[in-house]
Amino acid sequence: MMKLKRIATVLFLIAVMLVLGLFIKIDYFLILPSRAVNLDTVVEVENHQDKSEGVFYLVTVSQVKASLTSALYGKIHPYVDINPVGRVIPEDMDEKEYRELLAENMMESQHIAQVVALRRVGYDVMINSDGIQIIHVVEDAAAKGYLQEGDIIVAVDGRNVNFASEVPLIVKDRQVGETVDLDIKRLDETIKLIVPTGSNPEDENSPFLGIYIKTLPWEPVLPVEIKMNTGNIGGPSAGLMFVLEIINQLTEKDLTAGFKIAGTGTIDIEEKIGKIGGITQKVVAAEKSGADYFILPEANYEQAKKTARSVELVPVDTLDDVLLFLSSLEDKLYN
């Protein structure tokens, strides 16, 4: 009897500690699977015809401040990641400013998707841009001392750039330590810099300039009205799926071929698909939606394979890769 009382007391104390731990916040974020969103409810192209029998989904993750108890949960859960706050939010930026940055990245991904999709189906879309502004330089980054907050990037490796998402996509194929040629506007002067890269804190084998950037005001001239309502979803990783939904509404053929297709990936103005974060959680969200296929960047494929159970993974590098895959689905439907 005494032994049972001791066990009960220990269990009670553990329960109390776990409950109290819910109220003790720590400097970490939990990255959790969230949901899959039917893009037909998000994107509306002027005068489109509702012909699709399948679905395109964007998938999301949740990023929440951890407590002692939730951190323990994250440690033992196979599909939850724990990241230090400093790896998620720049040192000189508070959480509100970070959320605003995510919202700006989402808006930029929508605009790029509109331009890419419209151009892909034959429209001529012009872009006017003031460049890309550096809003923060990481303290121990290799670029520290070369770049400053307020600098405006106008070209990378001799290529004019209009969007913040273009810069990491150009840099990512280098070896760590290789340099990047940047054309910078600083005050009233345009200067050329050769800037070294360092290791990305999230992947030591990936090159990293160590800057946070945002696109300055730019204006696409759209010949077709496109309305997009993403609510509180932030970040740039839905860009590819926006493109597919817009094309699907602009053309007669149903790109889904009746299948449920989830996906993720940034896309740049040259139709290249970029690596994203939270791939494990996004695979889980896709499988919960019942998706038949999950389109993802080639760079995320090896990690995604460790998680996928029921959904078929489709790794891609370019929009051409995606459209080639989608064109093959009609044959699969009838075989």
SVG drawing of the C-alpha trace seen along z (x, -y; Angstrom):
<svg xmlns="http://www.w3.org/2000/svg" viewBox="-17 -61 53 63">
<polyline fill="none" stroke="black" stroke-width="0.4" points="0.0,0.0 2.8,-2.4 4.5,-1.7 1.3,-2.5 1.0,-5.8 4.6,-6.7 4.0,-6.0 0.8,-8.0 2.7,-10.9 5.4,-10.8 2.9,-10.8 1.0,-13.7 4.2,-15.7 5.2,-15.0 1.8,-16.1 2.0,-19.3 5.5,-20.0 4.2,-19.4 1.3,-21.8 3.5,-24.5 5.9,-24.0 3.3,-25.1 3.5,-28.6 7.4,-28.9 8.4,-30.1 11.9,-29.4 13.9,-30.9 12.9,-28.3 10.3,-27.8 8.4,-24.6 8.0,-23.9 4.8,-21.7 2.8,-20.3 -0.2,-22.6 -2.7,-22.2 -3.2,-21.9 -5.2,-24.7 -7.3,-24.2 -5.9,-26.8 -9.2,-27.2 -10.4,-29.0 -7.4,-31.3 -6.8,-32.3 -9.4,-33.8 -8.5,-34.7 -10.7,-37.1 -13.3,-35.3 -11.9,-31.8 -13.9,-28.7 -14.3,-26.2 -13.4,-23.0 -11.0,-21.3 -12.1,-17.9 -8.9,-17.6 -7.2,-19.9 -4.0,-21.9 -3.0,-22.3 -0.5,-24.6 0.8,-23.2 1.8,-25.1 3.7,-24.7 3.0,-26.3 5.8,-28.1 5.0,-28.7 7.1,-29.9 8.0,-26.9 7.4,-26.3 9.3,-23.8 6.6,-21.2 6.0,-21.7 9.8,-21.6 9.8,-18.1 6.9,-17.1 8.9,-18.4 12.0,-16.5 10.2,-13.1 7.8,-13.8 9.3,-12.6 7.6,-15.4 8.2,-18.4 11.5,-20.4 12.8,-22.8 14.8,-25.8 16.5,-28.5 14.9,-31.9 18.2,-33.3 18.1,-30.9 14.5,-32.0 14.4,-35.7 17.3,-38.1 19.0,-39.4 17.9,-43.1 14.3,-42.2 11.4,-41.5 8.7,-38.9 6.3,-41.5 8.8,-42.7 9.6,-39.2 6.0,-38.4 5.7,-41.5 8.7,-40.3 7.0,-37.0 3.9,-38.8 6.1,-40.8 7.7,-37.6 4.2,-36.1 3.1,-39.2 6.3,-39.0 5.7,-35.3 2.2,-36.1 3.4,-38.9 6.2,-36.7 3.7,-33.8 1.3,-36.1 4.1,-37.3 5.4,-33.8 2.0,-32.3 0.8,-35.0 4.1,-35.0 3.9,-31.2 0.5,-31.3 1.6,-34.1 0.9,-37.4 3.5,-40.2 4.0,-41.4 6.3,-44.3 8.1,-44.9 9.2,-48.1 11.4,-47.7 13.5,-50.0 15.8,-47.1 16.4,-45.0 17.2,-46.6 19.4,-45.0 17.6,-45.3 20.0,-43.3 23.5,-41.9 24.1,-39.0 26.8,-39.8 29.2,-36.9 28.4,-36.6 31.2,-36.5 29.6,-39.5 29.9,-41.6 32.1,-44.6 31.3,-44.4 27.5,-45.1 25.5,-47.5 21.9,-48.0 20.3,-50.3 22.4,-49.1 20.3,-48.4 21.3,-45.4 20.7,-46.0 22.7,-43.1 24.2,-39.8 27.0,-38.3 26.1,-40.9 22.4,-40.0 19.9,-42.6 17.6,-41.5 14.1,-42.8 13.1,-40.4 14.5,-39.4 13.9,-35.8 16.3,-35.9 19.4,-36.6 19.6,-33.3 18.6,-31.3 21.6,-32.7 23.9,-32.2 22.8,-28.7 24.8,-26.7 28.2,-27.9 30.6,-26.2 30.8,-27.7 33.5,-30.3 33.1,-31.3 32.5,-34.9 29.6,-36.7 29.8,-39.8 27.2,-42.5 26.3,-45.8 25.2,-48.0 23.6,-51.4 24.9,-53.1 23.6,-56.6 24.1,-58.3 26.9,-56.0 26.8,-52.7 29.7,-50.4 30.8,-46.9 31.7,-44.5 33.2,-41.0 31.5,-39.4 32.5,-36.1 30.0,-33.5 29.9,-31.6 28.1,-28.5 24.3,-28.6 23.5,-28.1 20.7,-25.6 22.9,-23.7 26.7,-24.0 27.2,-22.8 25.0,-25.6 26.5,-29.1 25.2,-32.0 25.7,-35.7 24.2,-36.4 21.8,-39.2 18.1,-39.8 16.7,-41.6 13.4,-42.9 12.1,-43.9 11.6,-47.6 8.4,-48.8 7.8,-47.2 4.9,-47.1 3.9,-44.3 1.5,-45.5 -1.0,-42.7 -3.3,-42.3 -5.6,-40.0 -7.0,-40.7 -5.9,-38.1 -7.3,-38.1 -5.4,-36.2 -6.5,-35.8 -4.0,-33.9 -5.1,-35.0 -2.3,-34.8 -0.1,-32.5 3.4,-34.0 6.7,-33.3 7.6,-32.6 7.3,-28.8 3.9,-28.7 5.1,-30.5 5.2,-27.4 1.7,-26.2 0.3,-29.7 1.7,-29.5 0.1,-26.2 -3.3,-27.3 -3.2,-30.5 -2.2,-28.6 -5.0,-26.1 -7.6,-28.8 -6.2,-30.5 -6.2,-27.5 -8.8,-25.0 -6.9,-21.8 -7.3,-20.6 -3.7,-20.4 -4.7,-18.2 -6.2,-15.5 -8.6,-14.8 -5.9,-14.1 -5.2,-15.7 -1.8,-17.4 -0.1,-19.2 3.2,-21.0 5.7,-23.5 8.7,-25.5 9.7,-29.0 9.9,-30.1 11.9,-32.9 11.2,-35.0 13.2,-32.5 11.0,-29.6 13.5,-27.9 12.2,-26.1 14.0,-26.8 14.6,-24.9 12.2,-25.6 12.2,-25.0 9.9,-22.7 9.8,-20.0 9.1,-17.2 6.1,-19.0 4.8,-19.9 5.0,-16.2 2.9,-15.3 0.3,-18.0 0.1,-16.8 -0.5,-13.2 -3.2,-14.3 -5.0,-16.0 -5.1,-12.7 -3.0,-14.1 -2.0,-11.7 1.2,-13.6 3.5,-16.0 5.6,-18.3 8.7,-19.6 12.1,-21.1 14.8,-18.6 17.0,-20.0 14.4,-18.9 13.9,-15.4 16.3,-13.4 14.9,-14.8 11.3,-14.3 11.9,-10.7 12.5,-10.0 8.9,-11.1 6.7,-10.2 4.5,-7.1 1.4,-7.3 2.0,-10.3 4.1,-10.0 7.0,-12.5 7.7,-14.5 11.1,-16.3 11.5,-19.2 14.0,-21.9 12.1,-24.0 8.5,-24.9 9.1,-22.8 9.8,-19.7 6.5,-20.3 4.4,-20.8 6.0,-17.7 4.9,-15.7 1.4,-17.1 1.1,-16.3 1.7,-12.6 -1.1,-12.4 -3.9,-12.0 -2.3,-8.7 -2.1,-7.5 -5.8,-8.3 -6.9,-5.8 -4.3,-3.1"/>
</svg>
